[in-house]
Amino acid sequence: MGQSRRAFLSITASAAVLGAMPPVAAAPVTSHAEAGARILALFDALPGDKAVKFWAPATATADEFLVERNASRRMFVGSAVKALVLCERLRQLDSPTIVQTLKERQLALDAGVWSVDSPIFNPPHLSGTVSERTALEAMILHSDNTATDMAFREAGPHAVRAFIASVGLTNTQVPDSTRVFFGYLLGAPDYRTFTWERLLATPDGAPLVNPPLNDVQTLASSADDFVSFYARALHGEFFRHAETLQEFRRILAMGDVIFLVPMPLGASAFAKGGSIDVPGHHALCVAGGMFAHGRWLYYTAIVNWTASGVTDPSTVGSVVIAARQAFTLATEALAAAA
């Protein structure tokens, strides 16, 4: 299995393109309405299916800021759902001593969890044990899929799904693991027991039998779901202890998408991105929350499009430019209302 297949589920696959995109200057905004119109125009100009939502709740001194289009549409979001896995696992371990617990818990790093697109754990070259805290960090920092499957194994995919249902995220789906997801895409009849050896032996360029967005094994959500989740999770609604909320925020503040897009300087950002690049199917997603100009802003931008190549750097570049400008416009709108 060649490099093209190794990097098809992480936003880091587009890191070279993202890092090469220059900042785009634009006239500052002076009102919520102007910012909203310009944000929507940015995404309207992109190909494919788009979903956008930026929301800053009203405060005692400022009106609500809301920009949305197709916010309820279920779309492929890739690794962005890993924030939900993180949340559920921290919920399970929720305590004043959660950091010490995560440091002390040692997880097996072996063929039972190895998966492609794992830039930190680098299978099969690394094996042994690692702390659960390191695994959760790797899942968010570089969207490491081996780390993700370790987190799925500890949390339990059924528990993650139960949490998603309990908080009303009706358009969100997660797979049993990233390896199971890959096995299903490739049409393996025993995809739930798809081994590392079989995944590694899959020829580069092997055709996909099932599309990434499906009803069996997928990574899907909507802008509404993500904004609803982050607007509650980042304030501790799903945790009993302040220490768990602090750990949740700390790990999400490491998300590589924060620096790949990037978010505006001066904002405290918490985010997880996701993508996919396979022939015929492409996606980019960024979702999270930020605190800027004394206000919270929750956001999601998702683009799904079709292109025949394994990669589509031109469209990726256009999406990144749109996202960069959108975040700048949104934070300028909050500043203007402050």
Contacts in CASP RR format, 6 or more apart in sequence:
PFRMAT RR
TARGET T0000
AUTHOR 0000-0000-0000
METHOD contacts of the structure
MODEL  1
MGQSRRAFLSITASAAVLGAMPPVAAAPVTSHAEAGARILALFDALPGDK
AVKFWAPATATADEFLVERNASRRMFVGSAVKALVLCERLRQLDSPTIVQ
TLKERQLALDAGVWSVDSPIFNPPHLSGTVSERTALEAMILHSDNTATDM
AFREAGPHAVRAFIASVGLTNTQVPDSTRVFFGYLLGAPDYRTFTWERLL
ATPDGAPLVNPPLNDVQTLASSADDFVSFYARALHGEFFRHAETLQEFRR
ILAMGDVIFLVPMPLGASAFAKGGSIDVPGHHALCVAGGMFAHGRWLYYT
AIVNWTASGVTDPSTVGSVVIAARQAFTLATEALAAAA
1 116 0 8 1.000
1 199 0 8 1.000
1 200 0 8 1.000
1 201 0 8 1.000
1 202 0 8 1.000
1 203 0 8 1.000
1 204 0 8 1.000
2 204 0 8 1.000
4 204 0 8 1.000
4 205 0 8 1.000
4 310 0 8 1.000
4 311 0 8 1.000
5 116 0 8 1.000
5 202 0 8 1.000
5 204 0 8 1.000
5 205 0 8 1.000
6 116 0 8 1.000
6 117 0 8 1.000
7 13 0 8 1.000
7 117 0 8 1.000
7 277 0 8 1.000
8 116 0 8 1.000
8 117 0 8 1.000
8 276 0 8 1.000
8 277 0 8 1.000
8 278 0 8 1.000
8 310 0 8 1.000
9 78 0 8 1.000
9 79 0 8 1.000
9 116 0 8 1.000
9 117 0 8 1.000
9 143 0 8 1.000
9 145 0 8 1.000
9 178 0 8 1.000
9 181 0 8 1.000
9 219 0 8 1.000
9 274 0 8 1.000
9 275 0 8 1.000
9 276 0 8 1.000
10 79 0 8 1.000
10 117 0 8 1.000
10 119 0 8 1.000
10 142 0 8 1.000
10 143 0 8 1.000
10 145 0 8 1.000
10 274 0 8 1.000
10 275 0 8 1.000
11 18 0 8 1.000
11 79 0 8 1.000
11 143 0 8 1.000
11 256 0 8 1.000
11 257 0 8 1.000
11 260 0 8 1.000
11 273 0 8 1.000
11 274 0 8 1.000
11 275 0 8 1.000
11 284 0 8 1.000
11 286 0 8 1.000
12 119 0 8 1.000
12 142 0 8 1.000
12 143 0 8 1.000
12 256 0 8 1.000
12 260 0 8 1.000
13 117 0 8 1.000
13 275 0 8 1.000
13 277 0 8 1.000
13 311 0 8 1.000
14 260 0 8 1.000
14 275 0 8 1.000
14 277 0 8 1.000
14 284 0 8 1.000
14 311 0 8 1.000
14 313 0 8 1.000
14 316 0 8 1.000
14 320 0 8 1.000
15 256 0 8 1.000
15 260 0 8 1.000
17 313 0 8 1.000
17 316 0 8 1.000
17 317 0 8 1.000
17 320 0 8 1.000
18 260 0 8 1.000
18 261 0 8 1.000
18 316 0 8 1.000
18 317 0 8 1.000
18 320 0 8 1.000
19 260 0 8 1.000
21 317 0 8 1.000
21 320 0 8 1.000
21 321 0 8 1.000
21 324 0 8 1.000
23 324 0 8 1.000
24 321 0 8 1.000
24 324 0 8 1.000
24 325 0 8 1.000
26 38 0 8 1.000
26 325 0 8 1.000
26 328 0 8 1.000
26 329 0 8 1.000
28 332 0 8 1.000
28 336 0 8 1.000
29 35 0 8 1.000
29 38 0 8 1.000
29 329 0 8 1.000
29 332 0 8 1.000
29 333 0 8 1.000
29 336 0 8 1.000
30 336 0 8 1.000
31 333 0 8 1.000
31 336 0 8 1.000
32 63 0 8 1.000
32 65 0 8 1.000
32 333 0 8 1.000
32 336 0 8 1.000
32 337 0 8 1.000
34 333 0 8 1.000
35 65 0 8 1.000
35 67 0 8 1.000
35 329 0 8 1.000
35 330 0 8 1.000
35 332 0 8 1.000
35 333 0 8 1.000
36 54 0 8 1.000
36 67 0 8 1.000
36 329 0 8 1.000
36 333 0 8 1.000
38 325 0 8 1.000
38 329 0 8 1.000
39 52 0 8 1.000
39 54 0 8 1.000
39 67 0 8 1.000
39 325 0 8 1.000
39 326 0 8 1.000
39 329 0 8 1.000
39 330 0 8 1.000
40 52 0 8 1.000
40 67 0 8 1.000
40 69 0 8 1.000
42 322 0 8 1.000
42 325 0 8 1.000
42 326 0 8 1.000
43 50 0 8 1.000
43 52 0 8 1.000
43 69 0 8 1.000
43 301 0 8 1.000
43 303 0 8 1.000
43 322 0 8 1.000
43 326 0 8 1.000
44 50 0 8 1.000
44 69 0 8 1.000
45 318 0 8 1.000
45 322 0 8 1.000
46 303 0 8 1.000
46 305 0 8 1.000
46 315 0 8 1.000
46 318 0 8 1.000
46 319 0 8 1.000
46 322 0 8 1.000
47 305 0 8 1.000
47 315 0 8 1.000
48 303 0 8 1.000
48 304 0 8 1.000
48 305 0 8 1.000
48 306 0 8 1.000
49 70 0 8 1.000
49 73 0 8 1.000
49 75 0 8 1.000
49 303 0 8 1.000
49 304 0 8 1.000
49 305 0 8 1.000
50 69 0 8 1.000
50 70 0 8 1.000
50 301 0 8 1.000
50 302 0 8 1.000
50 303 0 8 1.000
50 304 0 8 1.000
51 69 0 8 1.000
51 70 0 8 1.000
51 71 0 8 1.000
51 73 0 8 1.000
51 75 0 8 1.000
51 222 0 8 1.000
51 223 0 8 1.000
51 300 0 8 1.000
51 301 0 8 1.000
51 302 0 8 1.000
52 67 0 8 1.000
52 68 0 8 1.000
52 69 0 8 1.000
52 70 0 8 1.000
52 71 0 8 1.000
52 223 0 8 1.000
52 300 0 8 1.000
52 301 0 8 1.000
52 302 0 8 1.000
52 326 0 8 1.000
53 66 0 8 1.000
53 67 0 8 1.000
53 68 0 8 1.000
53 69 0 8 1.000
53 71 0 8 1.000
53 223 0 8 1.000
53 224 0 8 1.000
53 226 0 8 1.000
53 227 0 8 1.000
53 298 0 8 1.000
53 299 0 8 1.000
53 300 0 8 1.000
54 65 0 8 1.000
54 66 0 8 1.000
54 67 0 8 1.000
54 68 0 8 1.000
54 297 0 8 1.000
54 298 0 8 1.000
54 299 0 8 1.000
54 326 0 8 1.000
54 330 0 8 1.000
55 64 0 8 1.000
55 65 0 8 1.000
55 66 0 8 1.000
55 67 0 8 1.000
55 68 0 8 1.000
55 227 0 8 1.000
55 231 0 8 1.000
55 297 0 8 1.000
55 298 0 8 1.000
55 299 0 8 1.000
56 62 0 8 1.000
56 64 0 8 1.000
56 65 0 8 1.000
56 66 0 8 1.000
56 295 0 8 1.000
56 296 0 8 1.000
56 297 0 8 1.000
56 298 0 8 1.000
56 330 0 8 1.000
56 334 0 8 1.000
57 64 0 8 1.000
57 231 0 8 1.000
57 296 0 8 1.000
58 64 0 8 1.000
59 295 0 8 1.000
61 338 0 8 1.000
62 295 0 8 1.000
62 334 0 8 1.000
62 337 0 8 1.000
62 338 0 8 1.000
63 337 0 8 1.000
65 297 0 8 1.000
65 330 0 8 1.000
65 333 0 8 1.000
65 334 0 8 1.000
65 337 0 8 1.000
67 330 0 8 1.000
68 223 0 8 1.000
70 223 0 8 1.000
71 222 0 8 1.000
71 223 0 8 1.000
71 224 0 8 1.000
71 227 0 8 1.000
71 300 0 8 1.000
72 171 0 8 1.000
72 222 0 8 1.000
72 223 0 8 1.000
72 224 0 8 1.000
73 171 0 8 1.000
73 222 0 8 1.000
73 223 0 8 1.000
74 171 0 8 1.000
74 213 0 8 1.000
74 220 0 8 1.000
74 221 0 8 1.000
74 222 0 8 1.000
75 213 0 8 1.000
75 220 0 8 1.000
75 221 0 8 1.000
75 222 0 8 1.000
75 283 0 8 1.000
75 285 0 8 1.000
75 302 0 8 1.000
75 304 0 8 1.000
76 212 0 8 1.000
76 213 0 8 1.000
76 218 0 8 1.000
76 219 0 8 1.000
76 220 0 8 1.000
76 276 0 8 1.000
76 281 0 8 1.000
76 283 0 8 1.000
76 285 0 8 1.000
76 304 0 8 1.000
77 219 0 8 1.000
77 220 0 8 1.000
77 221 0 8 1.000
77 226 0 8 1.000
77 273 0 8 1.000
77 274 0 8 1.000
77 283 0 8 1.000
77 285 0 8 1.000
77 287 0 8 1.000
77 302 0 8 1.000
78 212 0 8 1.000
78 219 0 8 1.000
78 273 0 8 1.000
78 274 0 8 1.000
78 275 0 8 1.000
78 276 0 8 1.000
78 283 0 8 1.000
78 285 0 8 1.000
79 143 0 8 1.000
79 148 0 8 1.000
79 219 0 8 1.000
79 272 0 8 1.000
79 273 0 8 1.000
79 274 0 8 1.000
79 275 0 8 1.000
80 219 0 8 1.000
80 221 0 8 1.000
80 226 0 8 1.000
80 272 0 8 1.000
80 273 0 8 1.000
80 274 0 8 1.000
80 285 0 8 1.000
80 286 0 8 1.000
80 287 0 8 1.000
81 172 0 8 1.000
81 173 0 8 1.000
81 174 0 8 1.000
81 219 0 8 1.000
81 220 0 8 1.000
81 221 0 8 1.000
82 139 0 8 1.000
82 140 0 8 1.000
82 143 0 8 1.000
82 148 0 8 1.000
82 151 0 8 1.000
82 272 0 8 1.000
83 140 0 8 1.000
83 229 0 8 1.000
83 230 0 8 1.000
83 233 0 8 1.000
83 252 0 8 1.000
83 272 0 8 1.000
83 287 0 8 1.000
83 288 0 8 1.000
84 160 0 8 1.000
84 163 0 8 1.000
84 164 0 8 1.000
84 169 0 8 1.000
84 172 0 8 1.000
84 174 0 8 1.000
84 229 0 8 1.000
85 139 0 8 1.000
85 148 0 8 1.000
85 151 0 8 1.000
85 152 0 8 1.000
85 155 0 8 1.000
85 160 0 8 1.000
85 174 0 8 1.000
86 136 0 8 1.000
86 139 0 8 1.000
86 140 0 8 1.000
86 151 0 8 1.000
86 248 0 8 1.000
86 251 0 8 1.000
86 252 0 8 1.000
87 163 0 8 1.000
87 229 0 8 1.000
87 233 0 8 1.000
87 238 0 8 1.000
87 248 0 8 1.000
88 155 0 8 1.000
88 159 0 8 1.000
88 160 0 8 1.000
88 163 0 8 1.000
89 136 0 8 1.000
89 151 0 8 1.000
89 154 0 8 1.000
89 155 0 8 1.000
90 98 0 8 1.000
90 136 0 8 1.000
90 239 0 8 1.000
90 244 0 8 1.000
90 247 0 8 1.000
90 248 0 8 1.000
91 163 0 8 1.000
91 238 0 8 1.000
91 239 0 8 1.000
91 244 0 8 1.000
92 155 0 8 1.000
92 159 0 8 1.000
93 101 0 8 1.000
93 102 0 8 1.000
93 244 0 8 1.000
94 239 0 8 1.000
94 240 0 8 1.000
94 241 0 8 1.000
94 244 0 8 1.000
95 101 0 8 1.000
95 241 0 8 1.000
95 243 0 8 1.000
95 244 0 8 1.000
96 241 0 8 1.000
96 243 0 8 1.000
97 243 0 8 1.000
98 241 0 8 1.000
98 243 0 8 1.000
98 244 0 8 1.000
98 247 0 8 1.000
99 133 0 8 1.000
99 243 0 8 1.000
99 247 0 8 1.000
102 131 0 8 1.000
102 132 0 8 1.000
102 133 0 8 1.000
102 136 0 8 1.000
102 247 0 8 1.000
103 131 0 8 1.000
103 133 0 8 1.000
104 131 0 8 1.000
105 131 0 8 1.000
105 132 0 8 1.000
105 133 0 8 1.000
106 129 0 8 1.000
106 130 0 8 1.000
106 131 0 8 1.000
106 132 0 8 1.000
107 129 0 8 1.000
107 130 0 8 1.000
107 131 0 8 1.000
107 132 0 8 1.000
107 135 0 8 1.000
107 150 0 8 1.000
107 154 0 8 1.000
108 128 0 8 1.000
108 129 0 8 1.000
109 121 0 8 1.000
109 126 0 8 1.000
109 127 0 8 1.000
109 128 0 8 1.000
109 129 0 8 1.000
109 130 0 8 1.000
109 146 0 8 1.000
109 150 0 8 1.000
110 127 0 8 1.000
110 128 0 8 1.000
111 123 0 8 1.000
111 124 0 8 1.000
111 195 0 8 1.000
111 196 0 8 1.000
111 197 0 8 1.000
112 196 0 8 1.000
113 146 0 8 1.000
113 149 0 8 1.000
113 150 0 8 1.000
113 153 0 8 1.000
114 121 0 8 1.000
114 123 0 8 1.000
114 124 0 8 1.000
114 146 0 8 1.000
114 149 0 8 1.000
114 179 0 8 1.000
114 196 0 8 1.000
115 123 0 8 1.000
115 145 0 8 1.000
115 146 0 8 1.000
115 148 0 8 1.000
115 149 0 8 1.000
115 177 0 8 1.000
115 178 0 8 1.000
115 179 0 8 1.000
115 182 0 8 1.000
115 196 0 8 1.000
115 199 0 8 1.000
116 145 0 8 1.000
116 178 0 8 1.000
116 182 0 8 1.000
116 199 0 8 1.000
116 200 0 8 1.000
117 143 0 8 1.000
117 144 0 8 1.000
117 145 0 8 1.000
117 178 0 8 1.000
118 144 0 8 1.000
118 145 0 8 1.000
118 146 0 8 1.000
118 147 0 8 1.000
119 142 0 8 1.000
119 144 0 8 1.000
120 138 0 8 1.000
120 141 0 8 1.000
120 142 0 8 1.000
120 144 0 8 1.000
120 146 0 8 1.000
120 147 0 8 1.000
121 130 0 8 1.000
121 138 0 8 1.000
121 144 0 8 1.000
121 146 0 8 1.000
121 147 0 8 1.000
123 146 0 8 1.000
123 196 0 8 1.000
124 196 0 8 1.000
132 150 0 8 1.000
132 154 0 8 1.000
134 147 0 8 1.000
135 147 0 8 1.000
135 150 0 8 1.000
135 151 0 8 1.000
136 147 0 8 1.000
136 151 0 8 1.000
136 251 0 8 1.000
137 147 0 8 1.000
137 251 0 8 1.000
137 254 0 8 1.000
138 144 0 8 1.000
138 146 0 8 1.000
138 147 0 8 1.000
139 147 0 8 1.000
139 148 0 8 1.000
139 150 0 8 1.000
139 151 0 8 1.000
140 251 0 8 1.000
140 252 0 8 1.000
140 254 0 8 1.000
140 255 0 8 1.000
140 272 0 8 1.000
141 254 0 8 1.000
141 255 0 8 1.000
141 256 0 8 1.000
142 256 0 8 1.000
143 256 0 8 1.000
143 272 0 8 1.000
143 273 0 8 1.000
143 274 0 8 1.000
145 178 0 8 1.000
145 179 0 8 1.000
148 177 0 8 1.000
148 178 0 8 1.000
149 177 0 8 1.000
149 178 0 8 1.000
149 179 0 8 1.000
152 160 0 8 1.000
152 176 0 8 1.000
152 177 0 8 1.000
152 178 0 8 1.000
153 177 0 8 1.000
157 174 0 8 1.000
157 175 0 8 1.000
157 176 0 8 1.000
157 177 0 8 1.000
160 174 0 8 1.000
161 173 0 8 1.000
161 174 0 8 1.000
163 238 0 8 1.000
164 172 0 8 1.000
164 173 0 8 1.000
164 174 0 8 1.000
167 228 0 8 1.000
167 229 0 8 1.000
167 232 0 8 1.000
167 238 0 8 1.000
168 225 0 8 1.000
168 228 0 8 1.000
169 221 0 8 1.000
169 225 0 8 1.000
169 228 0 8 1.000
169 229 0 8 1.000
170 225 0 8 1.000
171 220 0 8 1.000
171 221 0 8 1.000
171 222 0 8 1.000
171 224 0 8 1.000
171 225 0 8 1.000
172 220 0 8 1.000
172 221 0 8 1.000
172 222 0 8 1.000
172 225 0 8 1.000
173 215 0 8 1.000
173 218 0 8 1.000
173 219 0 8 1.000
173 220 0 8 1.000
173 221 0 8 1.000
174 219 0 8 1.000
175 181 0 8 1.000
175 184 0 8 1.000
175 217 0 8 1.000
175 218 0 8 1.000
175 219 0 8 1.000
176 192 0 8 1.000
176 217 0 8 1.000
179 194 0 8 1.000
179 196 0 8 1.000
179 199 0 8 1.000
180 191 0 8 1.000
180 192 0 8 1.000
180 194 0 8 1.000
180 217 0 8 1.000
181 217 0 8 1.000
181 218 0 8 1.000
181 219 0 8 1.000
182 194 0 8 1.000
182 199 0 8 1.000
183 191 0 8 1.000
183 194 0 8 1.000
183 199 0 8 1.000
183 217 0 8 1.000
184 191 0 8 1.000
184 210 0 8 1.000
184 214 0 8 1.000
184 216 0 8 1.000
184 217 0 8 1.000
185 208 0 8 1.000
185 209 0 8 1.000
185 210 0 8 1.000
185 211 0 8 1.000
185 212 0 8 1.000
185 217 0 8 1.000
185 278 0 8 1.000
186 202 0 8 1.000
186 206 0 8 1.000
186 208 0 8 1.000
186 209 0 8 1.000
187 208 0 8 1.000
187 209 0 8 1.000
187 210 0 8 1.000
188 194 0 8 1.000
188 198 0 8 1.000
191 217 0 8 1.000
205 279 0 8 1.000
205 310 0 8 1.000
208 278 0 8 1.000
208 279 0 8 1.000
208 281 0 8 1.000
210 216 0 8 1.000
211 281 0 8 1.000
212 218 0 8 1.000
212 219 0 8 1.000
212 276 0 8 1.000
212 278 0 8 1.000
212 281 0 8 1.000
212 283 0 8 1.000
213 220 0 8 1.000
213 281 0 8 1.000
213 304 0 8 1.000
221 287 0 8 1.000
221 302 0 8 1.000
222 300 0 8 1.000
222 302 0 8 1.000
223 287 0 8 1.000
223 300 0 8 1.000
223 301 0 8 1.000
223 302 0 8 1.000
226 287 0 8 1.000
226 288 0 8 1.000
226 298 0 8 1.000
226 300 0 8 1.000
227 287 0 8 1.000
227 298 0 8 1.000
227 299 0 8 1.000
227 300 0 8 1.000
230 270 0 8 1.000
230 287 0 8 1.000
230 288 0 8 1.000
230 289 0 8 1.000
230 298 0 8 1.000
231 296 0 8 1.000
231 298 0 8 1.000
232 238 0 8 1.000
233 248 0 8 1.000
234 248 0 8 1.000
234 249 0 8 1.000
234 252 0 8 1.000
234 270 0 8 1.000
234 288 0 8 1.000
234 289 0 8 1.000
234 296 0 8 1.000
234 298 0 8 1.000
235 245 0 8 1.000
236 244 0 8 1.000
236 245 0 8 1.000
236 248 0 8 1.000
239 245 0 8 1.000
239 248 0 8 1.000
249 270 0 8 1.000
252 270 0 8 1.000
252 271 0 8 1.000
252 272 0 8 1.000
252 288 0 8 1.000
253 268 0 8 1.000
253 269 0 8 1.000
253 270 0 8 1.000
255 271 0 8 1.000
255 272 0 8 1.000
255 273 0 8 1.000
256 273 0 8 1.000
257 271 0 8 1.000
257 272 0 8 1.000
257 273 0 8 1.000
257 274 0 8 1.000
257 286 0 8 1.000
258 269 0 8 1.000
258 271 0 8 1.000
260 320 0 8 1.000
261 286 0 8 1.000
261 320 0 8 1.000
261 323 0 8 1.000
261 324 0 8 1.000
261 327 0 8 1.000
262 324 0 8 1.000
263 269 0 8 1.000
263 271 0 8 1.000
263 290 0 8 1.000
263 327 0 8 1.000
264 292 0 8 1.000
264 327 0 8 1.000
264 328 0 8 1.000
264 331 0 8 1.000
266 292 0 8 1.000
267 290 0 8 1.000
267 291 0 8 1.000
267 292 0 8 1.000
267 331 0 8 1.000
268 290 0 8 1.000
268 291 0 8 1.000
268 292 0 8 1.000
269 288 0 8 1.000
269 289 0 8 1.000
269 290 0 8 1.000
270 288 0 8 1.000
270 289 0 8 1.000
270 290 0 8 1.000
271 286 0 8 1.000
271 287 0 8 1.000
271 288 0 8 1.000
271 289 0 8 1.000
271 290 0 8 1.000
272 286 0 8 1.000
272 287 0 8 1.000
272 288 0 8 1.000
273 285 0 8 1.000
273 286 0 8 1.000
273 287 0 8 1.000
274 283 0 8 1.000
274 284 0 8 1.000
274 285 0 8 1.000
274 286 0 8 1.000
275 282 0 8 1.000
275 283 0 8 1.000
275 284 0 8 1.000
275 285 0 8 1.000
276 282 0 8 1.000
276 283 0 8 1.000
277 310 0 8 1.000
277 311 0 8 1.000
277 312 0 8 1.000
278 310 0 8 1.000
279 308 0 8 1.000
279 309 0 8 1.000
279 310 0 8 1.000
280 306 0 8 1.000
280 307 0 8 1.000
280 308 0 8 1.000
280 309 0 8 1.000
281 304 0 8 1.000
281 306 0 8 1.000
282 304 0 8 1.000
282 305 0 8 1.000
282 306 0 8 1.000
282 307 0 8 1.000
282 312 0 8 1.000
282 315 0 8 1.000
282 316 0 8 1.000
283 302 0 8 1.000
283 303 0 8 1.000
283 304 0 8 1.000
283 305 0 8 1.000
284 302 0 8 1.000
284 303 0 8 1.000
284 316 0 8 1.000
284 319 0 8 1.000
284 320 0 8 1.000
285 300 0 8 1.000
285 301 0 8 1.000
285 302 0 8 1.000
285 303 0 8 1.000
286 299 0 8 1.000
286 300 0 8 1.000
286 301 0 8 1.000
286 323 0 8 1.000
287 299 0 8 1.000
287 300 0 8 1.000
287 301 0 8 1.000
287 302 0 8 1.000
288 298 0 8 1.000
288 299 0 8 1.000
288 300 0 8 1.000
289 296 0 8 1.000
289 297 0 8 1.000
289 298 0 8 1.000
289 299 0 8 1.000
290 296 0 8 1.000
290 297 0 8 1.000
290 299 0 8 1.000
290 331 0 8 1.000
291 297 0 8 1.000
292 331 0 8 1.000
292 334 0 8 1.000
292 335 0 8 1.000
293 331 0 8 1.000
293 334 0 8 1.000
293 335 0 8 1.000
293 338 0 8 1.000
294 334 0 8 1.000
294 338 0 8 1.000
295 334 0 8 1.000
295 338 0 8 1.000
297 330 0 8 1.000
297 331 0 8 1.000
297 334 0 8 1.000
299 327 0 8 1.000
299 330 0 8 1.000
301 322 0 8 1.000
301 323 0 8 1.000
301 326 0 8 1.000
303 319 0 8 1.000
305 312 0 8 1.000
305 315 0 8 1.000
307 315 0 8 1.000
END
